[in-house]
Amino acid sequence: KRIMVPLPDPDTRSGILRLLMTKQKTDLTDKDFEDVIAKTDGYSCSDLSTVCKDAAMGPIRSLG
């Protein structure tokens, strides 16, 4: 049995991204968040979580 869950709208994506990024030290401005929100149209909540995890690992990857 499958339950179809709709993709998050821009307001929901904004809330998810801001919540997931609260523990990260970042210099993202509101404009930066708006750009990310626009570019993640069609992403699921799981996709957004993966994007945030990948962004958080960026500084560590640059060390190696």
DASUL-V133722 format. One line per field, one symbol per residue. ss: DSSP state (h for helix, s for strand, l for the rest). phi: phi as a letter, one per 30 degrees, with the letter a starting at -180 (. if undefined). psi: psi as a letter, one per 30 degrees, with the letter a starting at -180 (. if undefined). A space follows every 50 residues. Layout:
ss: ???
phi: ???
psi: ???
//
This chain:
ss: lllllllllhhhhhhhhhhhhllllllllhhhhhhhhhhlllllhhhhhh hhhhhhhhhhhhhl
phi: .ccdcddddeddddddddddcddcdbcdcddddddddddcdjdddddddd dddddddedddddc
psi: kkkkklkkleeeeeeeeeeffffkjlgkleeeeeeeeefgkfkleeeeee eeeeeffeeeefe.
//
